[in-house]
Amino acid sequence: MAVLIPSLGTCTARMTSGERRLAERLEQKLDEDYLLWYDVPVGPKQSHPDFVIIHPRRGLLILETKDWRLDTIRKADKQAWEIIPQGQLKVVINPIAQARHCATQVVNALERDAQLRHGDGAHQGKLAFPWGHGVVFTNITRKQFTDAGLGNVIEPHRAICKDEMTEAVEAEAFQKRLWEMFPHGYAAPRSSAREPASIAGTVACSQAVLLVPKNQFWATA
């Protein structure tokens, strides 16, 4: 069982109902080697991704959560969405673009640590482990998502829907949905026996610090 930071009991009051359900599923469906953070301020712009997930072999995943119902969405394209929460028309950035922005902020912060970057090769200077981003629609089913054409403005594999995050869903199926959000074909670097057993990459924030042991990200033979 994964553990959320801060603990679920301490942040429930500021979570939406959908965020609370997703936090419960992440704790229940992910193994103990996953690291989870909720609403942590990251980087110089203090971006607040809803959830940051780190896995030793998979890498880094950023999730944005939307509690919108289908009838909340009036219009959607790849740049902006018109929504009507509480009867008030609002124009917001496409949720996947929001997730990508937050992911980029986290990656940029991590890349400030030389120990977490590729030292040479085609990816020199870039983050040395995979990363991805996605959106969780806690009140829209996959059928609704598909029938409404939302797959035309958000790649379907980058979305998790209401019926894919129920308590009854199999842990393996839930995890598969998460890791399908990663770009395909990324080869994680392997560890070296000469590397220190624990090198911490830190992302300093105004109210929190992510401690990411470097050796956890390197796949083993």
N, C-alpha and C positions, 0 to 999 in steps of 0.2 A: 504493500500500500504506500502510495506517495504521500508526502507531507507538504502542505501549503504553507508558505511564508508570506505574510504573518499568518498565524493559525486561523482556521476558519472561524472559530468562536470569537476572535477579536475583531474581525472585519465584516461579519454578517450584516451588521446594522447599516453599513454604507454600500452594500451590494444591492444590485437589482435582483429580482427573483430569478431571472435567467442566469445571471452571474453566479448566484448561489447554487443553482442546480448544476451548472457546469463545474464549479469548484468541487462539488460533491462527487461528480462523475470522474473528474481527474484524479481525485484522491482514491476513489474506489477501483477504478479501471486500470490505473497505471501502477507499475511495480515500484518498489522502494528505491531503486536506483535512479528514478526520475527526480529532478529538482524543479519545484514550482514556486513562482512568485505571483502575487496579485497586486495590481495597481502600484508598481514600484516606479518612482521617478528615475529616469535614466538619461544620462548625457547632458550636455550644456544647455539644451533647450528644454530639459526637464519633461520629456515626453512620458506619458503614463500609459503604457500598454496595459490592456486588461489582464492578460496572463502571459507570463514568460515561462516557457517549458524548456528544460535542458536534459538531455539524455546522453550517457557516456558514449554510445556508438552512433546515435542518430544526429546529434548536434542541438541546434537552437531553433525553437519555434515560437512565434509571436501570434497570439490569438486576440482578435477583437470580438466582442459579444454584442449582439443586437437583439433586443426583446420585442422588436416590431412585429406586429401581425401583418398579414398580407394586405389587409385593407388600410393599413397605415401608409403604405407606399403608393403614391399617386403617379409617379413617373420615375424611371430609372434609365440612366445611360452609363457609359464607361467613365464619365467624369463626375457627374453630380446626380443626386437623387432628390426628388421632391417627396417629403413625407408630411403627414398630418397628425402629429401626436396631440392629443387633447384638443383636436379641432383647429389647431393653429398651423398654418402652412409654413414649412421650413425647407430650405435648400441646404443639403449637407453633401460633403464629399462622398464619393462611392466608398462603401465600407472596406473594400479590398485595397483601395488606394490609401485609406487611413491605416490599415494594418501594415501595408508595405512601408509607409512613412515611419511608423513606430519601429518596425523591424530594422530599418536603415539606421535609425538613431541608436538602437542597441548595438548593432554591428559596428558603427563608427566609433562608439565608445570602447568596445572591446578591442578594436584594431589599434587603439592608442597604446596597447601593451604589446611590445615587440615579441614577447613569448607566445602570443596568441595569433601571430601572423605567419604566413608562408615567408621563409627567408629567401627563397630563390624560385626559379622556374616561371612558368606562365602566369601563376597566381601570386607572384611576389608582392608582398605588402598587403595582401588580402587576408581575410579571416581564414584560419587554418582548419576550420571544420564547417560542415554544412549548416545552412540556415534556411528557414522558410517562414511563411506567414499565411494566415487564413482568417475566415470569419465564421462565427457560430451564430446561426439564426435559431433562437431558443423557442420561437412561437410560429415558425413556418416549417411545414413538412417538406420532404423532398419532392413529393408530387406537386405541391403548391409552387415550390421553387421552379420546377421544370415547366409546369403548365403556364406560369406567368411569364416565362421567357427570361427569368433572371440569370439563367445560364449563359445568356448572350452578353451579359455585362460583368459577370463574375465567373471565372472558370469553374465549372462544377466541382472539380476535385479540390478546390480551395475553400469549399463551404461544407460545414456540418449543419444538418438540419435537426429540427425538434425530435423527429422519430428515430434519429441516429444517435441520440444521447440519453435515451431512457435508462432507467435503472435495470431493465431486463436485457439490455444490449450486451453481447458477449465482449469481454475485455479485448480479445484479439481483433474483433471487428472494429471496435472503437479506436484502438491504437492504429489500425490500418488506415482509417480515415485521417488521422492526424498526420501520419508520415507520408501519405500521398500528396500532402501540401508541399513537400520538398521538391526541388528541381531534380530531374532524373539524371543519372550518369555521373554524379559527384563522387569522386573517390576520396575517402577520408585518408589523411596521412597516417602512417604507422609510427608507433613509438620507437624510440631508440633506448637501448639498455643504458646508455651513458647519460640520458637525461635525468634530472633530479626526480625523485619519486613524487614530489608534490610541488608544482609551481602554480601559484595562485594568480589568476587574472582578475583584477578588480575593476568594477565600474562604480566610481564614487558618485554618490547622489546626495542631495541635500538632506534626505531623511533616511537613506538606506544604502547599503553596499552589497553588491552581489559578489560572492566569493566563488570563483569557478576554478577548481583544481584542473590544471592543464592536462595532466596525465589521464583524466577521465575521458577526454575527447578523442584520444588516439586509439583506433581500432587495433586489436592484437591479432597475431597470426592465428 
